[in-house]
Amino acid sequence: MELDQDLTSVFVVALIAAVTPLLVGFFRLRVAEVVLLLALGALAGPSALDLIEITDAVTLLQNLGLGFLFFVAGYELDPRLARDREGLLGGLGWLASLVLAGVTAVVLTATGVVSDSVGVAIALTSTALGTLLPMLRDRGLTRTPFGRYFMGAGAAGEFGPILAISIFLGSRSSEGSLIVLALFGVLAVAIAIVPRRMVGERLRAILELGRETSSQTPVRWTILLLVGLLALSDRFGLDVVLGAFVAGAILKLWTPAESEGLDRKVEGIAFGFFIPLFFVVSGAALDLASIAENPLRLLLFFVLLLVVRGAPQLLVYRRDMPLLIERVRFSLYVATGLPIIVAVTGLGVAAGVMLPENAAALVGAGALSVLVFPLVADLLPGRGLDPATRPLPARD
């Protein structure tokens, strides 16, 4: 009976995932697919039509989808950003948002609006890098300084909250979490370096031969790396998104030469099933009743995303983007957040440190930011007047 329920729920999830891109294309909707996935998931969830039952098996698949989401984000991260100006500015912008989020959370707690200030503060510092990258590619911005700056800000807006989740929302004290995090970092570095040194020519040949056969050896090792680091981070008491993000970054170091072919295969698995499943099930888990009872809470968090995450960028990037209109456009992109918000709220509710009504309102605000902020940014005048929007020369 449980298997029948699980299969029915997964079928409904797969149906929503398959229908969503058809709806976007047929009706020419100017909306990110993740917003529709969340909305249709909420409609099919226990709070509405009750077509999706969130069982243990469905939750496991949802966690794998979350892992794939941040695995892809870690894989797409350019390691050079960490030492370039784009990375430095991105880090400064995120730290400024973190300070502002802390002050905001204290005020919200003092006024009785929230009682889960840490989780709320972390959620407000996020940026939906993985969600926005396809949009930036479509708009031709990834090959511009604007796109590079956004990559730096987006990487900080994903990795920073991941570290904050592991330190402040784990089962240990902050000091204990830092020690465990350091040990996990040492193991991750070892995993990144040692196999590259040990792989001989014969093993490379076997891996290369298995790329285009039914063995699909590189894909199998990729899945092993992802699941292994998910399990390792969970064993260390850290959030699984950290393991997934690190796994993607490690794979980037392991396979620079054959990454293009592996890209397509891994993205096919991730975006074909697991990532849409994560968003649909996350939508099904939303407490719609609490949002309906207090819609102003959602609107408050929506405004705070813009103030906390977007406003500091106007100051941080004033020299690199002299035109105010471009900084405003940039700030709107940076303030767009959803995947980290879903991860933080899910972890917070599971750990009992976040109220379900705040979690639902934050996820709703994140979905609204994905719907509104990029659209407003694209409608702003003046694109192309700033050197930051001009294409970079092609690399040799």
Buried (B, 14 or more C-beta within 10 A) or exposed (E): EEEEBBEEBBEBBBBBBEEBEEBBEEEEEEBBBBBBBBBBBBBBBBBBEEBBBBBEBBBEBBBBBBBBBBBBBBBBBBEEBBEBEBBBBBBBBBBBBBBBBBEBBEEBBEEEBBEBBBBBBBBBBBBBBBBBBEBBEEBEBBBBBBBBBBBBBBBBBBBBBBBBBBBBBBEBEEEEBBEBBEEBEEBBEEBBEEBEEEEEEEEEEEBEEBBEEEEBBBBEBBBEBBBBBBEBBBEBBBBBBBBBBBBBBBBBEBBEEEBEBBBEBBBEBBBEBBBBBBBBBBBBBBBBEBBEEBEEBBBBBBEBBBBBBBBBBBEBBEEBBEBEBBBBBBBBBBBBBBBBBBBBBBBBBEEEBBBBBBBBBBBBBBBBBBBBBBBEBBEEEEBEEBBBBEEEEEEE
